[in-house]
Amino acid sequence: MEIYENENDQVDAVKRFFAENGKALAVGVVLGIGALVGWRYWTSHEVDSARSASLAYDNAVSGVRADNPQSITAVEQFAAQNKNNYGALASLKLAQQYVDKNDLNKAAAQLQQGLESTKDENLQALINLRLARVQVQLKQADAALKTLDAVKGAGWTAIVADLRGEALLSKGDKQGAREAWSKGVESDSSPALREMIQMKINNLSV
């Protein structure tokens, strides 16, 4: 550590420091400013992109109706072109339209596409639950059970148990259905859902 006898020594030391390290400091400052500007540009771009995607999603789905083929086509194109959460939400919307038309195969295909479009775990869980329900309706019990295995999180326990019971019952496995539904009744879910599942258990004894 250098010891300075007076202010002039300190000034000379500072001059020497900048003479020896000035270029490195200048580069560091430029890089720091560049990184800051780049970060602000990136975050601004992300916000603008999200806002544009949200607006495009609203425009695409606002007029969708099962009896309007053009509106369905517009949402299909949006879902196919947007591999993000908005694309996944569009696939969910389309799947519901196809379920309403009893076109369950197309509904399942849209839900599969939605799963591929998002990395959000909650959205993936929701899509998987919808897909499992459609698969049960299609008499694809084993596929539904596999789909339900992908749903994680305590918040989904009762709904998963309900659908698992439905899938097992469709295979003729009453005991398996009872066990699945019992887990649903014991879960920390809404009283209405637990009551509905309990009614299904009671009906097994009839």
LOPAPA-495426 format. One line per 3 residues: their letters; for each residue x, y, z of N, C-alpha, C. Coordinates in Angstrom, 1 decimal. Layout:
BEGIN
a	X/Y/Z/X/Y/Z/X/Y/Z; ...
//
This chain:
BEGIN
mei	0.9/-1.2/0.0/0.0/0.0/0.0/0.9/1.2/0.0; 0.7/2.2/-1.0/1.5/3.4/-1.0/1.1/4.4/0.0; 2.1/5.1/0.5/1.8/6.2/1.5/2.2/7.5/0.9
yen	1.2/8.4/0.8/1.4/9.7/0.2/1.7/10.8/1.2; 2.8/11.6/1.0/3.1/12.6/1.9/2.3/13.9/1.8; 1.7/14.1/0.6/0.9/15.3/0.4/-0.1/15.1/-0.8
end	-0.9/16.1/-1.0/-1.9/16.0/-2.1/-1.3/15.8/-3.5; -0.1/16.5/-3.7/0.5/16.4/-5.0/0.9/14.9/-5.3; 1.4/14.2/-4.3/1.7/12.8/-4.5/0.5/12.0/-4.8
qvd	-0.6/12.3/-4.2/-1.9/11.6/-4.5/-2.3/11.9/-5.9; -2.2/13.2/-6.3/-2.5/13.5/-7.7/-1.7/12.8/-8.7; -0.3/12.8/-8.4/0.6/12.1/-9.3/0.3/10.6/-9.4
avk	-0.1/10.0/-8.3/-0.5/8.6/-8.3/-1.7/8.3/-9.1; -2.7/9.2/-9.0/-3.9/9.0/-9.7/-3.6/9.1/-11.2; -2.7/10.1/-11.6/-2.4/10.3/-13.0/-1.7/9.0/-13.5
rff	-0.7/8.5/-12.7/-0.1/7.3/-13.1/-1.0/6.1/-13.3; -2.0/6.0/-12.4/-3.0/4.9/-12.5/-3.8/5.0/-13.8; -4.2/6.2/-14.1/-5.0/6.4/-15.3/-4.2/6.2/-16.6
aen	-2.9/6.6/-16.5/-2.0/6.4/-17.6/-1.8/4.9/-17.9; -1.6/4.2/-16.8/-1.4/2.7/-16.9/-2.6/1.9/-17.2; -3.8/2.4/-16.7/-5.0/1.6/-16.8/-6.1/2.3/-17.5
gka	-5.8/3.4/-18.1/-6.9/4.2/-18.7/-7.7/3.5/-19.8; -6.9/2.8/-20.7/-7.6/2.1/-21.8/-8.5/1.0/-21.2; -8.0/0.2/-20.2/-8.9/-0.8/-19.7/-10.1/-0.3/-19.0
lav	-9.9/0.8/-18.3/-11.1/1.5/-17.7/-12.1/2.0/-18.7; -11.6/2.6/-19.8/-12.4/3.1/-20.9/-13.2/1.9/-21.5; -12.5/0.8/-21.8/-13.2/-0.3/-22.3/-14.3/-0.9/-21.4
gvv	-13.9/-0.9/-20.1/-14.9/-1.4/-19.1/-16.1/-0.5/-19.0; -15.9/0.8/-19.1/-17.0/1.8/-19.0/-17.9/1.6/-20.3; -17.3/1.5/-21.4/-18.0/1.3/-22.7/-18.8/0.0/-22.7
lgi	-18.2/-1.1/-22.2/-18.9/-2.4/-22.1/-20.0/-2.3/-21.1; -19.8/-1.6/-20.0/-20.8/-1.5/-19.0/-22.0/-0.7/-19.5; -21.7/0.4/-20.2/-22.8/1.2/-20.8/-23.5/0.4/-21.9
gal	-22.7/-0.3/-22.7/-23.4/-1.1/-23.7/-24.3/-2.2/-23.2; -23.8/-2.8/-22.1/-24.6/-3.9/-21.4/-25.9/-3.3/-20.9; -25.8/-2.1/-20.3/-27.0/-1.5/-19.7/-28.0/-1.1/-20.8
vgw	-27.5/-0.5/-21.9/-28.3/-0.1/-23.0/-29.0/-1.4/-23.6; -28.1/-2.4/-23.8/-28.6/-3.7/-24.3/-29.7/-4.3/-23.5; -29.5/-4.3/-22.2/-30.5/-4.9/-21.3/-31.8/-4.1/-21.3
ryw	-31.7/-2.8/-21.3/-32.9/-1.9/-21.4/-33.7/-2.2/-22.7; -32.9/-2.3/-23.8/-33.5/-2.6/-25.1/-34.2/-3.9/-25.1; -33.5/-4.9/-24.5/-34.1/-6.3/-24.5/-35.4/-6.3/-23.7
tsh	-35.3/-5.7/-22.5/-36.5/-5.7/-21.7/-37.7/-4.9/-22.3; -37.3/-3.8/-23.0/-38.4/-3.1/-23.7/-38.9/-3.9/-24.8; -38.0/-4.6/-25.5/-38.5/-5.4/-26.7/-39.4/-6.6/-26.2
evd	-39.0/-7.2/-25.0/-39.8/-8.2/-24.4/-41.2/-7.7/-24.1; -41.3/-6.6/-23.4/-42.6/-6.0/-23.1/-43.4/-5.7/-24.3; -42.8/-5.1/-25.3/-43.5/-4.8/-26.5/-44.0/-6.1/-27.2
sar	-43.2/-7.1/-27.2/-43.5/-8.4/-27.8/-44.7/-9.0/-27.1; -44.6/-9.0/-25.8/-45.7/-9.6/-25.0/-47.0/-8.8/-25.2; -46.9/-7.5/-25.3/-48.1/-6.7/-25.5/-48.7/-7.0/-26.9
sas	-47.9/-7.1/-27.9/-48.3/-7.5/-29.2/-49.0/-8.8/-29.3; -48.3/-9.8/-28.6/-48.9/-11.2/-28.6/-50.2/-11.2/-27.9; -50.3/-10.5/-26.8/-51.6/-10.4/-26.1/-52.7/-9.8/-26.9
lay	-52.4/-8.7/-27.6/-53.4/-8.1/-28.5/-53.8/-9.0/-29.6; -52.8/-9.7/-30.2/-53.0/-10.6/-31.3/-53.9/-11.8/-30.9; -53.6/-12.3/-29.7/-54.4/-13.3/-29.1/-55.9/-12.9/-28.9
dna	-56.1/-11.7/-28.3/-57.4/-11.2/-28.1/-58.2/-11.1/-29.4; -57.5/-10.5/-30.4/-58.1/-10.4/-31.7/-58.5/-11.7/-32.3; -57.6/-12.7/-32.1/-57.9/-14.0/-32.8/-59.0/-14.8/-32.1
vsg	-59.1/-14.7/-30.8/-60.1/-15.6/-30.1/-61.4/-14.8/-29.8; -61.4/-13.5/-29.9/-62.6/-12.8/-29.5/-63.9/-13.2/-30.3; -63.7/-13.5/-31.6/-64.9/-13.9/-32.4/-65.0/-15.3/-32.7
vra	-64.2/-16.2/-32.1/-64.3/-17.6/-32.4/-65.6/-18.2/-32.0; -66.2/-19.0/-33.0/-67.4/-19.7/-32.8/-67.3/-21.0/-33.5; -67.9/-22.1/-32.9/-67.9/-23.4/-33.5/-68.6/-23.4/-34.9
dnp	-69.6/-22.5/-35.0/-70.4/-22.5/-36.3/-69.8/-21.5/-37.3; -68.6/-21.0/-37.0/-67.9/-20.1/-37.9/-66.6/-20.6/-38.3; -66.5/-21.4/-39.4/-65.2/-22.0/-39.8/-64.1/-21.0/-40.0
qsi	-64.3/-19.8/-40.5/-63.3/-18.9/-40.7/-62.6/-18.4/-39.3; -63.5/-18.3/-38.3/-63.0/-17.9/-37.0/-62.1/-19.0/-36.4; -62.5/-20.2/-36.7/-61.7/-21.4/-36.2/-60.4/-21.4/-36.9
tav	-60.4/-21.2/-38.2/-59.2/-21.2/-39.0/-58.2/-20.1/-38.5; -58.7/-19.0/-38.2/-57.8/-17.9/-37.7/-57.1/-18.2/-36.4; -57.9/-18.8/-35.5/-57.3/-19.2/-34.2/-56.3/-20.4/-34.4
eqf	-56.6/-21.3/-35.3/-55.7/-22.4/-35.6/-54.3/-21.8/-36.1; -54.4/-20.9/-37.0/-53.2/-20.3/-37.6/-52.4/-19.5/-36.4; -53.1/-18.8/-35.6/-52.5/-18.2/-34.5/-51.8/-19.2/-33.6
aaq	-52.5/-20.2/-33.2/-51.9/-21.2/-32.3/-50.7/-21.9/-32.9; -50.7/-22.2/-34.2/-49.6/-22.8/-34.9/-48.4/-21.9/-35.0; -48.6/-20.6/-35.1/-47.5/-19.6/-35.4/-46.9/-19.1/-34.1
nkn	-47.6/-19.3/-33.0/-47.1/-18.7/-31.7/-46.8/-19.8/-30.7; -45.5/-20.2/-30.7/-45.1/-21.2/-29.8/-44.7/-20.6/-28.4; -45.7/-20.1/-27.7/-45.6/-19.5/-26.4/-46.9/-19.7/-25.6
nyg	-47.0/-19.0/-24.5/-48.2/-19.2/-23.7/-49.5/-18.8/-24.4; -49.4/-17.7/-25.2/-50.6/-17.3/-25.9/-51.0/-18.4/-27.0; -50.0/-19.0/-27.6/-50.4/-20.1/-28.5/-51.0/-21.2/-27.8
ala	-50.5/-21.5/-26.6/-51.1/-22.6/-25.8/-52.5/-22.3/-25.4; -52.7/-21.0/-25.0/-54.1/-20.6/-24.6/-55.1/-20.7/-25.8; -54.5/-20.3/-27.0/-55.4/-20.4/-28.2/-55.7/-21.9/-28.5
slk	-54.8/-22.8/-28.2/-55.1/-24.2/-28.4/-56.1/-24.7/-27.4; -56.1/-24.2/-26.2/-57.1/-24.5/-25.2/-58.5/-24.1/-25.7; -58.5/-22.9/-26.2/-59.8/-22.3/-26.7/-60.3/-23.1/-27.8
laq	-59.4/-23.5/-28.8/-59.9/-24.3/-29.9/-60.4/-25.7/-29.4; -59.6/-26.3/-28.5/-60.0/-27.6/-28.0/-61.4/-27.6/-27.4; -61.8/-26.5/-26.7/-63.1/-26.4/-26.2/-64.2/-26.3/-27.3
qyv	-63.8/-25.6/-28.3/-64.7/-25.5/-29.5/-65.0/-26.8/-30.1; -63.9/-27.6/-30.2/-64.0/-29.0/-30.8/-64.8/-29.9/-29.9; -64.6/-29.8/-28.6/-65.4/-30.6/-27.7/-66.9/-30.2/-27.8
dkn	-67.2/-29.0/-27.9/-68.6/-28.5/-28.1/-69.2/-29.1/-29.4; -68.3/-29.3/-30.4/-68.8/-29.9/-31.6/-68.7/-31.5/-31.6; -68.3/-32.0/-30.5/-68.1/-33.4/-30.3/-67.0/-34.0/-31.2
dln	-66.0/-33.2/-31.6/-64.9/-33.6/-32.4/-63.7/-33.8/-31.5; -63.8/-34.9/-30.8/-62.8/-35.1/-29.7/-61.4/-35.3/-30.2; -61.2/-35.9/-31.3/-59.9/-36.2/-31.8/-59.2/-34.9/-32.2
kaa	-59.9/-33.9/-32.7/-59.3/-32.6/-33.0/-59.0/-31.9/-31.7; -59.9/-32.1/-30.7/-59.6/-31.4/-29.4/-58.4/-31.9/-28.8; -58.2/-33.3/-28.9/-57.0/-33.9/-28.3/-55.7/-33.4/-29.1
aql	-55.8/-33.3/-30.4/-54.7/-32.8/-31.2/-54.3/-31.4/-30.8; -55.3/-30.5/-30.6/-55.0/-29.1/-30.2/-54.4/-29.1/-28.8; -54.8/-29.9/-27.9/-54.2/-29.9/-26.6/-52.8/-30.4/-26.6
qqg	-52.5/-31.4/-27.4/-51.1/-31.8/-27.6/-50.3/-30.7/-28.1; -50.8/-30.0/-29.1/-50.0/-28.8/-29.6/-49.8/-27.8/-28.6; -50.8/-27.5/-27.8/-50.7/-26.5/-26.7/-49.6/-26.9/-25.7
les	-49.5/-28.2/-25.4/-48.4/-28.7/-24.5/-47.0/-28.4/-25.0; -46.9/-28.5/-26.3/-45.6/-28.2/-27.0/-45.3/-26.7/-27.1; -46.3/-25.9/-26.9/-46.1/-24.5/-27.1/-45.7/-23.7/-25.8
tkd	-45.9/-24.3/-24.6/-45.6/-23.6/-23.4/-44.7/-24.4/-22.5; -43.9/-23.7/-21.7/-43.1/-24.3/-20.6/-43.6/-23.9/-19.2; -44.7/-23.2/-19.2/-45.3/-22.8/-17.9/-45.9/-24.1/-17.2
enl	-45.5/-24.4/-16.0/-45.9/-25.7/-15.4/-47.4/-25.6/-15.1; -47.9/-24.5/-14.6/-49.4/-24.5/-14.3/-50.2/-24.6/-15.6; -49.8/-23.9/-16.6/-50.5/-24.0/-17.9/-50.4/-25.5/-18.5
qal	-49.3/-26.1/-18.3/-49.1/-27.5/-18.8/-50.0/-28.4/-18.0; -50.1/-28.1/-16.7/-51.0/-29.0/-15.8/-52.5/-28.8/-16.3; -52.9/-27.6/-16.5/-54.3/-27.4/-17.0/-54.6/-28.1/-18.3
inl	-53.6/-28.0/-19.2/-53.8/-28.6/-20.5/-53.8/-30.1/-20.4; -52.9/-30.7/-19.6/-52.9/-32.1/-19.3/-54.2/-32.6/-18.7; -54.8/-31.8/-17.8/-56.1/-32.2/-17.2/-57.2/-32.2/-18.3
rla	-57.2/-31.2/-19.1/-58.2/-31.2/-20.2/-58.0/-32.4/-21.2; -56.7/-32.6/-21.5/-56.4/-33.7/-22.4/-56.8/-35.1/-21.8; -56.6/-35.3/-20.5/-57.0/-36.5/-19.9/-58.5/-36.7/-19.9
rvq	-59.2/-35.6/-19.7/-60.7/-35.7/-19.7/-61.1/-36.1/-21.1; -60.5/-35.5/-22.2/-60.9/-35.9/-23.5/-60.5/-37.3/-23.8; -59.4/-37.8/-23.3/-58.9/-39.1/-23.6/-59.9/-40.1/-22.9
vql	-60.4/-39.8/-21.7/-61.4/-40.7/-21.1/-62.6/-40.8/-21.9; -63.1/-39.6/-22.5/-64.2/-39.6/-23.4/-64.0/-40.4/-24.6; -62.7/-40.5/-25.1/-62.4/-41.2/-26.3/-62.2/-42.7/-26.0
kqa	-62.4/-43.1/-24.7/-62.1/-44.5/-24.3/-60.7/-44.9/-24.4; -59.8/-43.9/-24.1/-58.4/-44.1/-24.1/-57.9/-44.0/-22.7; -58.3/-44.9/-21.9/-58.1/-44.9/-20.4/-56.6/-44.9/-20.1
daa	-55.8/-45.8/-20.7/-54.4/-45.9/-20.5/-53.6/-44.6/-20.8; -54.0/-44.0/-21.9/-53.4/-42.7/-22.3/-53.8/-41.6/-21.3; -55.0/-41.6/-20.8/-55.4/-40.7/-19.9/-54.6/-40.8/-18.6
lkt	-54.4/-42.0/-18.1/-53.7/-42.3/-16.9/-52.2/-41.8/-17.0; -51.6/-42.0/-18.2/-50.3/-41.6/-18.5/-50.2/-40.0/-18.5; -51.2/-39.4/-19.1/-51.3/-37.9/-19.1/-51.4/-37.4/-17.7
lda	-52.2/-38.0/-16.9/-52.4/-37.5/-15.5/-51.1/-37.6/-14.7; -50.2/-38.6/-15.0/-49.0/-38.8/-14.3/-48.1/-37.5/-14.5; -48.3/-36.8/-15.5/-47.5/-35.6/-15.8/-47.9/-34.4/-15.1
vkg	-49.1/-34.4/-14.4/-49.6/-33.3/-13.7/-49.0/-33.3/-12.3; -48.2/-32.2/-12.0/-47.5/-32.1/-10.7/-48.1/-31.0/-9.9; -48.0/-31.0/-8.6/-48.4/-29.9/-7.7/-49.6/-30.3/-6.9
agw	-49.5/-30.0/-5.6/-50.6/-30.4/-4.6/-51.9/-29.8/-4.9; -51.9/-28.6/-5.6/-53.2/-28.0/-5.9/-54.1/-28.7/-6.9; -53.5/-29.7/-7.6/-54.2/-30.4/-8.6/-54.7/-31.8/-8.1
tai	-54.3/-32.1/-6.9/-54.5/-33.5/-6.4/-55.9/-34.0/-6.5; -56.9/-33.2/-6.1/-58.3/-33.7/-6.1/-58.8/-33.9/-7.6; -58.5/-33.0/-8.5/-58.9/-33.1/-9.8/-58.3/-34.3/-10.5
vad	-57.0/-34.5/-10.3/-56.3/-35.6/-10.8/-56.9/-36.9/-10.3; -57.2/-37.0/-9.0/-57.8/-38.1/-8.4/-59.2/-38.4/-9.1; -59.9/-37.4/-9.3/-61.3/-37.5/-9.9/-61.2/-38.1/-11.3
lrg	-60.3/-37.6/-12.1/-60.1/-38.1/-13.5/-59.5/-39.5/-13.5; -58.5/-39.7/-12.6/-57.9/-41.0/-12.5/-59.0/-42.1/-12.2; -59.9/-41.7/-11.3/-61.0/-42.7/-10.9/-61.9/-42.9/-12.1
eal	-62.2/-41.9/-12.9/-63.0/-42.1/-14.1/-62.3/-43.0/-15.1; -61.0/-42.8/-15.3/-60.2/-43.6/-16.3/-60.2/-45.0/-15.8; -60.0/-45.3/-14.5/-59.9/-46.7/-14.0/-61.3/-47.3/-14.1
lsk	-62.3/-46.6/-13.8/-63.7/-47.2/-13.8/-64.0/-47.5/-15.2; -63.6/-46.7/-16.2/-63.9/-47.1/-17.6/-63.2/-48.3/-18.0; -62.2/-48.7/-17.3/-61.5/-50.0/-17.6/-62.1/-51.2/-16.8
gdk	-63.1/-50.8/-16.0/-63.7/-51.9/-15.2/-63.0/-52.1/-13.8; -62.1/-51.2/-13.5/-61.3/-51.4/-12.2/-62.0/-50.5/-11.1; -63.0/-51.1/-10.5/-63.8/-50.4/-9.5/-62.9/-50.1/-8.3
qga	-62.1/-51.1/-7.9/-61.3/-50.9/-6.7/-60.2/-49.8/-6.9; -59.7/-49.8/-8.1/-58.7/-48.7/-8.4/-59.4/-47.4/-8.4; -60.6/-47.3/-8.9/-61.3/-46.1/-9.0/-61.7/-45.6/-7.5
rea	-62.0/-46.6/-6.7/-62.3/-46.2/-5.3/-61.1/-45.6/-4.6; -60.0/-46.3/-4.8/-58.7/-45.8/-4.2/-58.3/-44.4/-4.7; -58.5/-44.2/-6.0/-58.2/-42.9/-6.5/-59.1/-41.8/-6.0
wsk	-60.4/-42.1/-5.9/-61.4/-41.1/-5.4/-61.2/-40.9/-3.9; -60.8/-41.9/-3.2/-60.6/-41.7/-1.8/-59.5/-40.7/-1.5; -58.4/-40.7/-2.3/-57.4/-39.7/-2.2/-57.9/-38.3/-2.5
gve	-58.8/-38.3/-3.4/-59.4/-37.0/-3.7/-60.2/-36.4/-2.6; -61.0/-37.3/-1.9/-61.8/-36.9/-0.7/-60.9/-36.5/0.4; -59.7/-37.1/0.6/-58.8/-36.8/1.7/-58.0/-35.6/1.4
sds	-58.0/-35.1/0.2/-57.1/-34.0/-0.2/-57.7/-32.7/0.3; -56.8/-31.7/0.3/-57.2/-30.3/0.7/-57.8/-29.5/-0.5; -59.0/-30.0/-0.9/-59.6/-29.3/-2.0/-60.9/-28.6/-1.5
spa	-61.7/-28.1/-2.5/-62.9/-27.4/-2.1/-63.9/-28.5/-1.6; -64.8/-28.1/-0.7/-65.8/-29.0/-0.1/-66.7/-29.5/-1.3; -67.0/-28.7/-2.2/-67.9/-29.1/-3.3/-67.3/-30.2/-4.1
lre	-66.0/-30.1/-4.4/-65.3/-31.1/-5.2/-65.2/-32.4/-4.4; -64.9/-32.3/-3.1/-64.8/-33.5/-2.3/-66.2/-34.2/-2.2; -67.2/-33.4/-2.1/-68.6/-34.0/-2.0/-68.9/-34.7/-3.3
miq	-68.6/-34.1/-4.4/-68.9/-34.8/-5.7/-68.1/-36.1/-5.8; -66.9/-36.1/-5.4/-66.1/-37.3/-5.5/-66.6/-38.4/-4.5; -67.1/-38.0/-3.3/-67.6/-38.9/-2.4/-68.9/-39.5/-2.9
mki	-69.7/-38.8/-3.7/-70.9/-39.3/-4.3/-70.5/-40.4/-5.3; -69.4/-40.2/-6.0/-69.0/-41.3/-7.0/-68.6/-42.5/-6.2; -67.9/-42.4/-5.1/-67.6/-43.5/-4.3/-68.8/-44.3/-3.8
nnl	-69.8/-43.5/-3.3/-71.0/-44.1/-2.8/-71.7/-44.8/-4.0; -71.7/-44.3/-5.2/-72.4/-45.0/-6.3/-71.7/-46.3/-6.7; -70.4/-46.5/-6.3/-69.8/-47.8/-6.6/-70.4/-48.9/-5.8
sv	-71.0/-48.6/-4.7/-71.6/-49.6/-3.8/-73.0/-49.9/-4.2; -73.6/-49.1/-5.1/-75.0/-49.4/-5.5/-75.1/-50.5/-6.5
//
